Amino acid sequence: MPTTRTKAGGARPEALFQPPPERQPLAARMRPRTLAEFVGQEHLVGERGPLRRSVARGHLSSTLLWGPPGSGKTSLARLLAQEIGADFATMSAVMSGVADIRATIAEAQDRLALNQRRTILFLDEIHRFNKAQQDALLPHVEDGTITLIGATTENPYFEVNAALLSRMRVWRLDTLPDEAVATVVRRALADEERGLAGDLGPDGGVALADDAFDHLISLAGGDARTAMNVLEGAVALAESEGIRDAAGHVSPRLEDVEAAAQQRILAYDRAGDGHYDTVSAFIKSLRGNDPDAALYWLAAMIAAGEDPRFIVRRLIISASEDVGNADPRALTVAVSAAQALDHVGLPEAQYALAQATTYIATAPKSNRVGLGFFAAAGDVEAKGSLPVPLHLRNAAHRAMKQHGIGVGYRYPHEYEDGDVAQQYLPDELAERRYYLPTDQGYEATIGGRQAARAEARAAAKEGGRTPRNRNPVPEASQHAGDGLLKTREANRKKLADTEKRDAAD
């Protein structure tokens, strides 16, 4: 790929085909030309930033730039190549394949062998390459034929092969703060060579009112490219309507900015980090008793087009995982919200989702249900399925009792307060306790009830007596099991007779 030399000895990349400046979008024209012009990412290219210090020594290892759209990944890659004086080749994973990689590698090999010049290959949207395409880069990154700079908006630890990732440094770019986006916009308004100050007729220039400027920065959401695109659209609308100030400058109004943007750009991808980060914030706000934050993240997900069934599933999970028995009604409210969503859909179901969200966020919290379950699951995994105590087993036939099956079981309803001490866990885990209620909400009532039962059982055991029978079971109920056995045997006999008749026919 052709390059031009800078006075500092660096390489300025040029595309194979480059539209004339007047045909390029404002965002492309206003790309920073030096690291001094680069705005944002101070943790990487600030005065003490690791990337700035690295290129100052003429060194740049293969790098992966991970960050949201409009945070400066492409511009930064170009500037890094320029700073170390390397040739710059660019490729998009959306439009390129292994053949393109091989051709670029061959050029890099010739350049290195004949001119002793390094090549930086910038691969945009690197996560779009499949495993075979990423593997094609491995030997050439490892032997230094190319220095690879990949750019991605997706989490590279999931989207990039581990083998390739191990040969690259991952640098995380942040969403630009509003101050940085404002700097970029002011620069575009003031620049006569590339920006808007000298290309709009004899009077030239753009005067953006304070309210329109502030709204533009707010709409951009930390995306410099979005800010440039909306600004360019707003200027075009104002110019077409002849809206100028007293000095003759094109003067976009607040409504022009709104019309150009159509709606606020939401940094949200239903399949990417935006999705998982927002959902994580939603869940943690519910757990952290912050209904305001939970409502904000709920609104953000709905506005971005998140599947409402996914949202309500998270509410149901949180109702059990984070609230549990501290307020058992939370699960009912969450399930009711799911049913409301099925019945009325969006947008009306927003009310039900908001109701469930605020209920769960403000409910007392306890995770003891989940902790108890996973403690029990851990014992199952460690010890296997332990034998059921004989007195708890089902004596489906009277003859089974002579083997001790079902013998000694105490029917709790026959005892005072519907409770009697007996072993329900396997012998090996007889003293294990999984569910330990907190003192939060209704769970405090549960804990008090458990403590009272434990005291009553201990008192009965120390006194050597059985709790008195306060609720005797009717005679018919006592022999209900015998009736069930007779019915079951009769049904088996009928089935056998039917099978014999079918065989005879």
DOSEKE-822848 format. One line per field, with one value per residue (C-alpha): residue number from 1; residue in three letters; x, y, z. Coordinates in pm, whole numbers. Layout:
<rs>
num = (NUM/...)
residuo = (ALA/...)
x = (X/...)
y = (Y/...)
z = (Z/...)
</rs>
This chain:
<rs>
num = (1/2/3/4/5/6/7/8/9/10/11/12/13/14/15/16/17/18/19/20/21/22/23/24/25/26/27/28/29/30/31/32/33/34/35/36/37/38/39/40/41/42/43/44/45/46/47/48/49/50/51/52/53/54/55/56/57/58/59/60/61/62/63/64/65/66/67/68/69/70/71/72/73/74/75/76/77/78/79/80/81/82/83/84/85/86/87/88/89/90/91/92/93/94/95/96/97/98/99/100/101/102/103/104/105/106/107/108/109/110/111/112/113/114/115/116/117/118/119/120/121/122/123/124/125/126/127/128/129/130/131/132/133/134/135/136/137/138/139/140/141/142/143/144/145/146/147/148/149/150/151/152/153/154/155/156/157/158/159/160/161/162/163/164/165/166/167/168/169/170/171/172/173/174/175/176/177/178/179/180/181/182/183/184/185/186/187/188/189/190/191/192/193/194/195/196/197/198/199/200/201/202/203/204/205/206/207/208/209/210/211/212/213/214/215/216/217/218/219/220/221/222/223/224/225/226/227/228/229/230/231/232/233/234/235/236/237/238/239/240/241/242/243/244/245/246/247/248/249/250/251/252/253/254/255/256/257/258/259/260/261/262/263/264/265/266/267/268/269/270/271/272/273/274/275/276/277/278/279/280/281/282/283/284/285/286/287/288/289/290/291/292/293/294/295/296/297/298/299/300/301/302/303/304/305/306/307/308/309/310/311/312/313/314/315/316/317/318/319/320/321/322/323/324/325/326/327/328/329/330/331/332/333/334/335/336/337/338/339/340/341/342/343/344/345/346/347/348/349/350/351/352/353/354/355/356/357/358/359/360/361/362/363/364/365/366/367/368/369/370/371/372/373/374/375/376/377/378/379/380/381/382/383/384/385/386/387/388/389/390/391/392/393/394/395/396/397/398/399/400/401/402/403/404/405/406/407/408/409/410/411/412/413/414/415/416/417/418/419/420/421/422/423/424/425/426/427/428/429/430/431/432/433/434/435/436/437/438/439/440/441/442/443/444/445/446/447/448/449/450/451/452/453/454/455/456/457/458/459/460/461/462/463/464/465/466/467/468/469/470/471/472/473/474/475/476/477/478/479/480/481/482/483/484/485/486/487/488/489/490/491/492/493/494/495/496/497/498/499/500/501/502/503/504/505)
residuo = (MET/PRO/THR/THR/ARG/THR/LYS/ALA/GLY/GLY/ALA/ARG/PRO/GLU/ALA/LEU/PHE/GLN/PRO/PRO/PRO/GLU/ARG/GLN/PRO/LEU/ALA/ALA/ARG/MET/ARG/PRO/ARG/THR/LEU/ALA/GLU/PHE/VAL/GLY/GLN/GLU/HIS/LEU/VAL/GLY/GLU/ARG/GLY/PRO/LEU/ARG/ARG/SER/VAL/ALA/ARG/GLY/HIS/LEU/SER/SER/THR/LEU/LEU/TRP/GLY/PRO/PRO/GLY/SER/GLY/LYS/THR/SER/LEU/ALA/ARG/LEU/LEU/ALA/GLN/GLU/ILE/GLY/ALA/ASP/PHE/ALA/THR/MET/SER/ALA/VAL/MET/SER/GLY/VAL/ALA/ASP/ILE/ARG/ALA/THR/ILE/ALA/GLU/ALA/GLN/ASP/ARG/LEU/ALA/LEU/ASN/GLN/ARG/ARG/THR/ILE/LEU/PHE/LEU/ASP/GLU/ILE/HIS/ARG/PHE/ASN/LYS/ALA/GLN/GLN/ASP/ALA/LEU/LEU/PRO/HIS/VAL/GLU/ASP/GLY/THR/ILE/THR/LEU/ILE/GLY/ALA/THR/THR/GLU/ASN/PRO/TYR/PHE/GLU/VAL/ASN/ALA/ALA/LEU/LEU/SER/ARG/MET/ARG/VAL/TRP/ARG/LEU/ASP/THR/LEU/PRO/ASP/GLU/ALA/VAL/ALA/THR/VAL/VAL/ARG/ARG/ALA/LEU/ALA/ASP/GLU/GLU/ARG/GLY/LEU/ALA/GLY/ASP/LEU/GLY/PRO/ASP/GLY/GLY/VAL/ALA/LEU/ALA/ASP/ASP/ALA/PHE/ASP/HIS/LEU/ILE/SER/LEU/ALA/GLY/GLY/ASP/ALA/ARG/THR/ALA/MET/ASN/VAL/LEU/GLU/GLY/ALA/VAL/ALA/LEU/ALA/GLU/SER/GLU/GLY/ILE/ARG/ASP/ALA/ALA/GLY/HIS/VAL/SER/PRO/ARG/LEU/GLU/ASP/VAL/GLU/ALA/ALA/ALA/GLN/GLN/ARG/ILE/LEU/ALA/TYR/ASP/ARG/ALA/GLY/ASP/GLY/HIS/TYR/ASP/THR/VAL/SER/ALA/PHE/ILE/LYS/SER/LEU/ARG/GLY/ASN/ASP/PRO/ASP/ALA/ALA/LEU/TYR/TRP/LEU/ALA/ALA/MET/ILE/ALA/ALA/GLY/GLU/ASP/PRO/ARG/PHE/ILE/VAL/ARG/ARG/LEU/ILE/ILE/SER/ALA/SER/GLU/ASP/VAL/GLY/ASN/ALA/ASP/PRO/ARG/ALA/LEU/THR/VAL/ALA/VAL/SER/ALA/ALA/GLN/ALA/LEU/ASP/HIS/VAL/GLY/LEU/PRO/GLU/ALA/GLN/TYR/ALA/LEU/ALA/GLN/ALA/THR/THR/TYR/ILE/ALA/THR/ALA/PRO/LYS/SER/ASN/ARG/VAL/GLY/LEU/GLY/PHE/PHE/ALA/ALA/ALA/GLY/ASP/VAL/GLU/ALA/LYS/GLY/SER/LEU/PRO/VAL/PRO/LEU/HIS/LEU/ARG/ASN/ALA/ALA/HIS/ARG/ALA/MET/LYS/GLN/HIS/GLY/ILE/GLY/VAL/GLY/TYR/ARG/TYR/PRO/HIS/GLU/TYR/GLU/ASP/GLY/ASP/VAL/ALA/GLN/GLN/TYR/LEU/PRO/ASP/GLU/LEU/ALA/GLU/ARG/ARG/TYR/TYR/LEU/PRO/THR/ASP/GLN/GLY/TYR/GLU/ALA/THR/ILE/GLY/GLY/ARG/GLN/ALA/ALA/ARG/ALA/GLU/ALA/ARG/ALA/ALA/ALA/LYS/GLU/GLY/GLY/ARG/THR/PRO/ARG/ASN/ARG/ASN/PRO/VAL/PRO/GLU/ALA/SER/GLN/HIS/ALA/GLY/ASP/GLY/LEU/LEU/LYS/THR/ARG/GLU/ALA/ASN/ARG/LYS/LYS/LEU/ALA/ASP/THR/GLU/LYS/ARG/ASP/ALA/ALA/ASP)
x = (0/146/274/416/706/667/934/984/1065/736/493/163/-78/-272/-560/-540/-836/-905/-1204/-1134/-1161/-1488/-1643/-1517/-1737/-1647/-1542/-1285/-1151/-1106/-900/-608/-281/-48/-61/-71/-406/-545/-818/-901/-750/-507/-436/-279/-137/-119/214/287/74/237/169/314/627/663/649/877/1145/1057/902/553/449/146/-154/-526/-734/-1061/-1321/-1662/-1735/-1602/-1338/-1044/-920/-852/-702/-477/-350/-255/-79/119/245/336/525/758/805/653/459/88/-139/-506/-758/-1115/-1212/-1559/-1429/-1101/-1001/-695/-592/-575/-372/-121/-83/-25/224/417/444/559/826/959/958/1150/1400/1469/1427/1456/1121/865/498/208/-105/-417/-703/-1035/-1319/-1072/-1343/-1511/-1227/-1293/-1041/-870/-830/-689/-453/-316/-174/1/343/391/306/537/838/798/715/427/325/-46/-285/-634/-940/-1260/-1572/-1628/-1465/-1138/-1108/-1410/-1379/-1006/-819/-618/-306/-323/-428/-122/100/-70/-107/-471/-541/-887/-1016/-1284/-1590/-1485/-1592/-1818/-1528/-1327/-1618/-1673/-1307/-1346/-1661/-1504/-1205/-1432/-1616/-1294/-1077/-1066/-864/-1055/-1351/-1654/-1495/-1409/-1629/-1976/-1986/-1817/-1906/-1812/-1820/-2078/-2214/-2370/-2591/-2505/-2820/-2768/-2401/-2480/-2754/-2519/-2257/-2523/-2664/-2324/-2289/-1908/-1886/-1683/-1783/-2150/-2096/-1930/-2204/-2487/-2309/-2263/-2629/-2750/-2534/-2675/-3033/-2967/-2789/-3072/-3317/-3088/-3060/-2771/-2680/-2610/-2249/-2362/-2258/-2473/-2649/-2804/-3076/-3157/-3433/-3183/-2956/-3253/-3369/-3020/-2987/-3348/-3302/-3033/-2767/-2754/-2427/-2593/-2544/-2785/-2514/-2206/-2050/-2310/-2574/-2385/-2258/-2604/-2768/-2495/-2564/-2938/-2894/-2647/-2878/-3162/-2937/-2800/-3141/-3125/-3462/-3358/-3055/-3252/-3523/-3260/-3097/-3440/-3532/-3197/-3253/-3609/-3507/-3226/-3467/-3369/-3597/-3841/-3867/-3497/-3551/-3837/-3636/-3369/-3633/-3759/-3406/-3329/-3652/-3527/-3151/-3131/-3462/-3555/-3756/-3684/-3993/-4150/-4395/-4112/-4118/-4495/-4460/-4186/-4386/-4694/-4488/-4394/-4761/-4854/-4590/-4741/-5092/-5035/-4682/-4486/-4526/-4802/-4600/-4343/-4558/-4546/-4170/-4116/-4341/-4148/-3817/-3896/-4050/-3743/-3502/-3670/-3744/-3538/-3261/-3139/-2934/-2957/-3193/-2932/-2645/-2834/-2915/-2559/-2422/-2657/-2560/-2196/-2260/-2447/-2154/-1896/-2076/-2313/-2673/-2667/-2914/-3255/-3307/-3529/-3807/-3848/-3872/-4200/-4347/-4550/-4636/-4703/-4444/-4173/-4211/-4059/-3737/-3760/-3879/-4116/-4093/-4057/-4177/-4357/-4644/-4588/-4958/-5022/-4800/-4835/-4765/-4740/-4377/-4179/-3806/-3683/-3400/-3472/-3120/-2906/-2712/-2381/-2525/-2760/-2628/-2577/-2757/-2798/-3062/-2970/-3224/-3115/-3296/-3420/-3791/-4004/-3695/-3667/-4006/-3880/-3567/-3772/-4000/-3703/-3547/-3875/-3906/-3548/-3614/-3935/-3759/-3473/-3715/-3906/-3583/-3454/-3786/-3790/-4142/-4324/-4513/-4881/-5114/-5321/-5465/-5559/-5593/-5937/-5951/-6026/-5719/-5497/-5579/-5574/-5248/-5409/-5688/-5434/-5254/-5579/-5667/-5322/-5338/-5686/-5564/-5271/-5504/-5734/-5436/-5309/-5654/-5677/-5336/-5436/-5756/-5561/-5308/-5587/-5756)
y = (0/338/562/914/1010/1272/1520/1319/1011/839/695/856/591/650/439/279/496/810/1030/1400/1582/1748/1405/1256/1256/1511/1233/1106/1453/1537/1233/1344/1381/1341/1194/1551/1597/1267/1323/1086/756/934/606/477/777/1044/1183/871/633/297/322/674/573/259/434/710/439/319/-3/-137/-497/-661/-501/-545/-231/-315/-47/91/254/606/575/623/271/325/671/546/256/494/731/451/335/691/743/446/505/176/110/81/-173/-180/-458/-514/-859/-798/-780/-976/-1340/-1566/-1477/-1109/-1196/-1393/-1110/-858/-1088/-1134/-757/-722/-991/-813/-479/-622/-812/-537/-216/-330/-162/-291/-331/-271/-456/-298/-547/-383/-591/-872/-1068/-1125/-1356/-1723/-1958/-2055/-1693/-1595/-1894/-1772/-1470/-1664/-1751/-1406/-1230/-1463/-1425/-1046/-1026/-799/-611/-675/-417/-556/-352/-490/-377/-731/-897/-1035/-1297/-1467/-1367/-1402/-1733/-1793/-1867/-1533/-1348/-1476/-1303/-964/-697/-612/-244/-134/195/375/558/919/1160/1447/1692/1499/1483/1857/1918/1719/1912/2252/2153/2062/2393/2595/2410/2593/2329/2013/2123/2345/2687/2734/2517/2672/2957/3297/3372/3025/2890/2735/2888/2628/2765/2660/2452/2277/2216/2069/1850/1723/1621/1451/1263/1132/922/931/840/1100/960/991/1351/1435/1266/1437/1773/1733/1638/1931/2174/2037/2086/2441/2531/2396/2619/2922/2949/3184/3417/3790/3723/3499/3173/2866/2826/2484/2496/2248/2100/2056/1852/1643/1589/1487/1239/1114/955/914/666/389/207/-132/-454/-735/-992/-813/-646/-368/-631/-815/-500/-343/-661/-694/-339/-414/-730/-568/-268/-503/-687/-361/-220/71/101/419/260/-57/146/333/13/-138/166/149/-215/-154/153/-45/-318/-587/-891/-822/-1196/-1194/-906/-1077/-1399/-1202/-1060/-1409/-1531/-1232/-1283/-1626/-1575/-1240/-1203/-1564/-1627/-1281/-1190/-1490/-1255/-1123/-1442/-1411/-1050/-1145/-1438/-1215/-965/-1246/-1339/-974/-952/-1255/-1107/-744/-721/-400/-109/-169/-438/-173/-97/-458/-481/-157/-277/-604/-419/-175/-447/-669/-379/-262/-605/-744/-963/-1313/-1554/-1837/-2040/-2056/-2112/-2398/-2561/-2545/-2675/-2973/-3010/-3013/-3301/-3490/-3442/-3538/-3831/-3945/-4047/-4178/-4447/-4329/-4414/-4721/-4544/-4291/-4547/-4626/-4956/-5027/-5375/-5488/-5762/-5500/-5393/-5718/-5590/-5269/-5060/-4789/-4904/-4636/-4341/-4083/-3899/-3530/-3440/-3674/-3464/-3132/-2837/-3082/-3165/-3455/-3515/-3780/-3820/-3716/-3686/-3988/-4137/-3992/-3639/-3664/-3350/-3140/-2805/-2637/-2368/-2107/-1820/-1461/-1204/-1020/-984/-1297/-1509/-1384/-1549/-1870/-1862/-1807/-2097/-2325/-2223/-2288/-2632/-2714/-2614/-2820/-3124/-3086/-3052/-3364/-3558/-3451/-3533/-3878/-3829/-3805/-3483/-3530/-3611/-3295/-3369/-3738/-3865/-4010/-4389/-4371/-4159/-4389/-4679/-4476/-4646/-4990/-4877/-4739/-5074/-5260/-5023/-5056/-5440/-5437/-5217/-5446/-5748/-5568/-5478/-5840/-5974/-5723/-5824/-6195/-6125/-5921/-6204/-6461/-6247)
z = (0/-95/179/194/416/684/790/1105/900/971/719/639/511/196/68/-277/-371/-177/-260/-291/44/-43/-95/229/539/800/1039/786/706/1072/1171/1389/1200/1497/1844/1975/1798/1926/2186/2469/2587/2819/2996/2671/2483/2750/2858/3064/2861/2775/2402/2376/2566/2354/2016/2146/2165/1815/1943/1886/1948/1794/1954/1984/2034/2204/2251/2156/1819/1774/2047/1805/1728/1356/1404/1681/1469/1186/1422/1589/1250/1161/1485/1435/1061/948/631/700/534/620/583/693/818/674/314/320/327/346/-10/84/392/183/-66/212/384/56/15/377/324/13/191/485/269/13/211/575/639/884/798/1030/923/1062/1066/1143/1291/1360/1542/1204/1096/1156/1318/993/888/1227/1219/884/1065/1343/1191/1043/1368/1556/1324/1300/930/1028/1336/1367/1506/1537/1622/1767/1947/2078/2377/2232/2503/2349/1983/1908/1905/2219/2011/1832/2145/2331/2075/2111/2379/2446/2513/2624/2484/2680/2559/2506/2779/2675/2709/2450/2207/2256/2168/1845/1751/1822/1613/1321/1351/1355/1100/765/580/667/876/839/875/508/287/309/65/66/426/540/889/1114/1431/1655/1931/2285/2332/1999/2082/2424/2278/2006/2264/2474/2175/2069/2383/2374/2004/1813/1474/1563/1673/1340/1137/1326/1302/929/886/1097/897/570/697/815/491/276/463/450/829/903/1186/1161/1058/771/935/882/1216/1287/1552/1825/1608/1322/1549/1664/1305/1193/1479/1458/1799/2059/1956/2212/2267/2292/2099/2179/2109/2238/2539/2546/2609/2883/3053/3068/3192/3453/3572/3584/3792/4031/4078/4171/4413/4552/4650/4404/4225/4042/3878/3805/3629/3426/3300/3234/3023/2842/2748/2628/2427/2261/2152/2400/2396/2685/2753/2833/3076/3255/3283/3463/3698/3781/3848/4069/4265/4374/4370/4550/4736/4803/5117/5257/5052/4875/4700/4482/4274/4234/4118/3867/3727/3705/3504/3265/3226/3171/2899/2725/2748/2646/2503/2469/2514/2773/2952/3042/3346/3464/3405/3594/3878/3912/3887/4167/4386/4361/4401/4722/4872/5162/5029/5107/4897/5150/4931/4655/4895/5056/4723/4592/4922/4887/4520/4626/4863/4592/4354/4618/4779/4507/4566/4924/5040/5158/5529/5563/5753/5469/5192/5025/5143/4831/4961/5317/5290/5241/5606/5728/5567/5768/5473/5590/5952/6218/6012/6225/6057/6157/6143/6436/6662/6835/6603/6313/6390/6532/6547/6306/6055/5696/5555/5463/5755/5634/5630/5925/6099/5783/5757/5420/5465/5725/5713/5763/5976/5664/5595/5604/5639/5997/6059/5900/6115/6431/6341/6285/6617/6804/6648/6739/7101/7116/6973/7221/7513/7405/7371/7714/7879/7726/7605/7276/7199/7271/6983/6943/6598/6575/6221/6131/6105/5732/5670/5874/5642/5320/5224/5245/5014/4768/4761/4693/4408/4258/4268/4110/3825/3761/3744/3495/3277/3278/3184/2896/2762/2773/2575/2316/2276/2231/1961)
</rs>
